[in-house]
């Protein structure tokens, strides 16, 4: 593996792990269809307005503190992946996930490291990605890469700042908040999802406008983020959620068009209240992503990191 590959893998891992975390708490998959594992059910006899029902779901899901999560994500032709694990959000966003690359150019890049999957750990100030032996040989024998949220914000510009905000302040009820903020929420009907009776709600949100209203970004960061969204061709996002009788989120699906294809994600939630005990890996087996990129001459805010251009095929 040459130095160019090290740089590209480092950037690929950054995007992959962030997407897995964001999908877990703010879903992005094809909307409308309830999927092969779901079926239409009988309509509930209780009539509750969509807004009132979603506010109740927002409170209940937020108060559950943790859950087991399964997710599939696609980012145009760049990447498709599946992930699963446990996440907690009662005291910051923490968790353990296994991420498997299932397709796209990024998956091809990762397979050149000798692996098509990795372990990811999410803590309050950073997330960690575990690599295979082939990558470790190029990184001083260290298997884990640390991605600090403050560093990601610097390297990714406005979108990096937004990702930092989401990773440190998110919970699964973000999907519910998306619909509440959209002003375009409707009740689709009653459906059974993985054996649970649920109510299906749907809506469309303006991505830039929502980020401005729901994040802690500065005016400059928001302007940079909107510019990056425009370049990527992202304007709106279709969001569908399924809520059970206990007002807990069971499924979240979303879809957004991009210039490079479709960004989509489908996430299932179960086992609310599960114990989560994510810890930082041993320091002696960990390297920092900014140090790896610095050795390759990549600096914060450069086009290579902000646009993800470093994830292509090796030269």
C-alpha positions as CSV (number, residue, x, y, z in Angstrom):
1,X,0.0,0.0,0.0
2,X,1.6,3.3,-1.1
3,X,1.3,6.7,0.6
4,X,-1.4,7.8,-1.7
5,X,-3.5,4.8,-0.7
6,X,-2.9,5.6,3.0
7,X,-4.3,9.1,2.4
8,X,-7.3,7.9,0.5
9,X,-8.2,5.1,3.0
10,X,-7.9,7.6,5.8
11,X,-10.4,9.9,4.2
12,X,-12.6,7.1,3.2
13,X,-12.8,5.9,6.8
14,X,-13.6,9.4,7.9
15,X,-16.6,9.6,5.6
16,X,-17.8,6.0,6.2
17,X,-17.7,6.2,10.0
18,X,-19.4,9.6,10.1
19,X,-22.1,8.3,7.8
20,X,-22.7,5.3,10.0
21,X,-23.1,7.4,13.0
22,X,-25.3,10.0,11.4
23,X,-27.5,7.3,9.9
24,X,-28.0,5.8,13.3
25,X,-29.4,9.1,14.6
26,X,-30.6,11.0,11.5
27,X,-31.5,8.5,8.9
28,X,-30.9,9.2,5.1
29,X,-33.0,5.4,2.4
30,X,-35.6,5.2,-0.1
31,X,-38.7,6.8,1.1
32,X,-42.3,5.8,0.6
33,X,-42.1,2.0,0.5
34,X,-42.1,0.3,3.9
35,X,-39.7,-2.5,2.7
36,X,-39.9,-6.2,2.4
37,X,-39.9,-6.8,6.1
38,X,-43.0,-4.6,6.7
39,X,-46.6,-4.9,5.8
40,X,-49.8,-2.8,6.0
41,X,-51.8,-3.1,9.1
42,X,-55.2,-2.0,10.4
43,X,-55.9,1.6,11.1
44,X,-55.8,2.7,14.8
45,X,-59.1,3.6,16.4
46,X,-57.5,6.5,18.2
47,X,-57.2,9.7,16.2
48,X,-54.2,11.9,17.1
49,X,-52.8,14.7,15.0
50,X,-49.5,14.0,13.3
51,X,-47.8,16.9,15.1
52,X,-49.0,15.8,18.5
53,X,-48.1,12.2,17.9
54,X,-44.6,13.2,16.7
55,X,-44.0,15.4,19.7
56,X,-44.8,12.4,21.9
57,X,-42.5,10.2,19.9
58,X,-39.7,12.8,20.2
59,X,-40.0,12.8,24.0
60,X,-40.2,9.0,24.4
61,X,-37.3,8.2,22.1
62,X,-35.1,10.9,23.6
63,X,-35.8,9.6,27.1
64,X,-34.9,6.0,26.2
65,X,-31.2,6.8,26.2
66,X,-29.9,3.9,24.1
67,X,-30.9,1.3,21.5
68,X,-29.7,-1.4,19.2
69,X,-29.3,-0.2,15.6
70,X,-29.2,-1.7,12.1
71,X,-28.7,0.5,9.1
72,X,-28.0,0.4,5.4
73,X,-26.7,3.5,3.6
74,X,-25.9,4.4,0.0
75,X,-24.0,7.5,-1.2
76,X,-24.5,7.5,-5.0
77,X,-21.8,5.5,-6.8
78,X,-19.3,6.3,-4.1
79,X,-20.3,3.8,-1.4
80,X,-22.9,1.5,0.0
81,X,-22.6,-0.1,3.4
82,X,-24.4,-1.8,6.2
83,X,-23.8,-1.2,9.9
84,X,-25.0,-2.6,13.2
85,X,-24.4,-2.2,16.9
86,X,-25.5,-0.2,20.0
87,X,-25.7,3.6,20.5
88,X,-26.4,5.7,23.6
89,X,-27.4,9.4,23.7
90,X,-28.4,10.1,27.3
91,X,-25.0,11.8,28.1
92,X,-23.5,12.6,24.7
93,X,-23.4,10.3,21.6
94,X,-21.5,7.1,22.3
95,X,-21.5,3.6,20.9
96,X,-20.0,0.6,19.2
97,X,-20.7,-0.3,15.5
98,X,-19.5,-2.8,13.0
99,X,-19.5,-1.4,9.5
100,X,-19.3,-3.5,6.3
101,X,-18.7,-2.1,2.8
102,X,-21.1,-3.6,0.3
103,X,-20.3,-1.7,-2.9
104,X,-19.1,1.5,-4.7
105,X,-15.7,2.9,-5.4
106,X,-15.0,3.5,-1.7
107,X,-15.6,-0.2,-1.0
108,X,-13.0,-1.0,-3.7
109,X,-10.5,1.3,-2.0
110,X,-11.1,-0.3,1.4
111,X,-10.8,-3.9,0.1
112,X,-7.3,-3.0,-1.0
113,X,-6.4,-2.8,2.7
114,X,-7.3,-6.5,3.0
115,X,-10.7,-5.9,4.7
116,X,-14.3,-5.1,3.8
117,X,-15.4,-4.3,7.3
118,X,-14.3,-2.4,10.4
119,X,-15.2,-1.7,14.0
120,X,-16.1,1.9,15.0
121,X,-16.3,3.4,18.5
122,X,-18.0,6.7,19.1
123,X,-17.2,8.8,22.1
124,X,-18.1,12.4,23.2
125,X,-15.1,14.1,21.6
126,X,-14.1,11.7,18.8
127,X,-14.7,8.4,17.0
128,X,-12.2,5.6,16.4
129,X,-12.0,3.2,13.4
130,X,-10.1,-0.1,13.6
131,X,-8.1,-1.1,10.5
132,X,-6.5,-4.3,9.4
133,X,-2.9,-5.4,9.6
134,X,-2.1,-4.2,6.0
135,X,-3.0,-0.6,6.9
136,X,-1.3,-0.9,10.3
137,X,2.0,-1.7,8.6
138,X,1.8,1.7,6.9
139,X,0.8,3.5,10.1
140,X,3.6,2.6,12.5
141,X,2.0,-0.7,13.5
142,X,-1.2,1.0,14.9
143,X,-4.6,-0.4,14.0
144,X,-6.9,2.4,15.3
145,X,-7.4,5.8,13.7
146,X,-8.8,8.6,15.9
147,X,-11.0,11.3,14.3
148,X,-11.5,14.2,16.7
149,X,-14.7,16.2,16.0
150,X,-12.9,19.5,16.3
151,X,-10.4,18.4,13.7
152,X,-13.1,17.2,11.4
153,X,-14.8,20.6,11.6
154,X,-11.6,22.2,10.5
155,X,-10.9,19.8,7.7
156,X,-14.4,19.6,6.4
157,X,-15.4,23.3,6.3
158,X,-19.1,24.1,6.8
159,X,-20.2,20.5,6.3
160,X,-17.5,19.3,8.7
161,X,-18.8,21.7,11.3
162,X,-22.3,20.4,10.8
163,X,-21.1,16.8,11.2
164,X,-19.4,17.7,14.4
165,X,-22.6,19.3,15.7
166,X,-24.6,16.3,14.7
167,X,-22.2,13.7,16.2
168,X,-22.1,15.5,19.5
169,X,-25.8,16.5,19.8
170,X,-27.7,13.7,18.1
171,X,-30.1,11.0,19.1
172,X,-32.5,8.8,17.0
173,X,-35.3,11.4,17.6
174,X,-33.5,13.6,15.1
175,X,-35.6,12.0,12.4
176,X,-38.7,12.9,14.3
177,X,-37.4,16.5,14.7
178,X,-36.8,16.6,11.0
179,X,-40.4,16.1,10.3
180,X,-41.6,18.4,13.0
181,X,-39.4,21.2,11.6
182,X,-40.4,20.6,8.0
183,X,-44.0,21.8,8.4
184,X,-44.8,19.1,5.8
185,X,-45.6,16.1,7.9
186,X,-48.5,13.7,7.1
187,X,-49.7,10.4,8.5
188,X,-49.4,7.7,5.9
189,X,-51.1,4.9,7.7
190,X,-50.8,1.9,10.1
191,X,-48.2,-0.7,9.3
192,X,-46.5,-3.7,10.9
193,X,-42.7,-3.4,11.0
194,X,-40.7,-6.5,12.1
195,X,-43.7,-7.7,14.1
196,X,-44.6,-4.4,15.7
197,X,-47.7,-2.4,15.0
198,X,-46.6,1.1,14.0
199,X,-47.8,4.4,12.6
200,X,-46.0,5.6,9.4
201,X,-45.4,9.4,9.0
202,X,-43.7,11.2,6.1
203,X,-42.5,14.6,5.0
204,X,-40.0,16.6,3.0
205,X,-37.4,19.0,4.5
206,X,-35.2,21.7,3.1
207,X,-31.7,20.5,4.1
208,X,-29.9,23.8,4.4
209,X,-32.8,25.6,6.1
210,X,-33.1,22.8,8.6
211,X,-29.4,22.7,9.4
212,X,-29.5,26.5,10.0
213,X,-32.4,26.1,12.5
214,X,-31.4,22.9,14.3
215,X,-27.6,23.3,14.6
216,X,-25.1,25.4,16.5
217,X,-23.2,26.6,13.5
218,X,-21.9,30.2,13.0
219,X,-23.1,32.3,10.1
220,X,-19.8,31.7,8.3
221,X,-20.0,27.9,8.8
222,X,-23.6,27.9,7.6
223,X,-22.7,29.8,4.5
224,X,-19.8,27.4,3.8
225,X,-22.1,24.4,4.4
226,X,-24.8,25.7,2.1
227,X,-22.2,26.2,-0.7
228,X,-21.0,22.6,-0.2
229,X,-24.6,21.3,-0.3
230,X,-25.2,23.3,-3.5
231,X,-22.1,21.9,-5.1
232,X,-23.2,18.4,-4.1
233,X,-26.7,19.0,-5.5
234,X,-28.4,18.4,-2.2
235,X,-31.5,20.6,-1.7
236,X,-34.3,18.6,0.0
237,X,-34.6,15.3,1.9
238,X,-37.6,12.9,2.0
239,X,-38.1,11.5,5.5
240,X,-40.3,8.6,6.6
241,X,-40.5,7.3,10.2
242,X,-42.5,4.5,11.9
243,X,-43.5,4.8,15.5
244,X,-44.8,2.1,17.8
245,X,-47.6,2.1,20.4
246,X,-45.1,3.2,23.1
247,X,-44.2,6.2,21.0
248,X,-40.7,4.8,20.2
249,X,-39.0,5.2,16.8
250,X,-38.9,1.7,15.2
251,X,-37.7,2.6,11.6
252,X,-36.4,5.7,9.9
253,X,-35.9,6.1,6.1
254,X,-34.8,9.1,4.1
255,X,-33.6,9.9,0.6
256,X,-31.9,12.9,-1.1
257,X,-30.8,13.5,-4.7
258,X,-27.2,14.5,-5.3
259,X,-25.2,15.3,-8.5
260,X,-23.4,12.0,-8.1
261,X,-26.5,9.9,-7.5
262,X,-28.9,9.2,-4.6
263,X,-28.0,9.4,-0.9
264,X,-30.2,7.1,1.0
265,X,-30.4,5.3,4.3
266,X,-32.8,2.9,6.2
267,X,-32.4,2.4,9.9
268,X,-34.1,0.0,12.4
269,X,-34.2,0.6,16.2
270,X,-34.8,-2.1,18.9
271,X,-33.9,-3.1,22.4
272,X,-34.3,0.4,23.8
273,X,-32.3,0.9,27.1
274,X,-29.6,-1.6,26.1
275,X,-26.3,-1.2,28.0
276,X,-23.6,0.7,26.0
277,X,-20.0,0.9,27.3
278,X,-17.8,2.3,24.5
279,X,-14.2,3.0,25.4
280,X,-11.3,4.5,23.7
281,X,-8.9,1.9,22.3
282,X,-5.3,1.6,23.7
283,X,-3.3,4.7,23.1
284,X,-0.3,2.6,22.0
285,X,-2.4,1.1,19.2
286,X,-3.9,4.4,18.0
287,X,-2.8,7.1,15.5
288,X,-4.5,10.4,14.8
289,X,-6.0,11.0,11.3
290,X,-4.7,14.6,11.2
291,X,-1.2,13.3,11.7
292,X,-1.6,10.8,8.9
293,X,-2.9,13.4,6.6
294,X,-0.2,15.9,7.6
295,X,2.4,13.4,6.5
296,X,0.7,13.4,3.1
297,X,0.7,17.2,2.9
298,X,-3.0,17.6,3.4
299,X,-4.1,20.7,5.4
300,X,-7.4,21.7,7.1
301,X,-10.0,23.0,4.6
302,X,-8.1,21.9,1.5
303,X,-10.3,20.7,-1.4
304,X,-9.0,17.2,-0.9
305,X,-10.6,16.8,2.5
306,X,-13.6,19.0,2.0
307,X,-14.8,17.4,-1.2
308,X,-13.8,13.9,-0.6
309,X,-11.8,13.8,-3.7
310,X,-9.2,11.6,-2.0
311,X,-11.5,8.6,-2.1
312,X,-11.0,7.6,-5.7
313,X,-9.0,4.8,-7.1
314,X,-5.3,4.8,-6.4
315,X,-3.0,6.4,-8.9
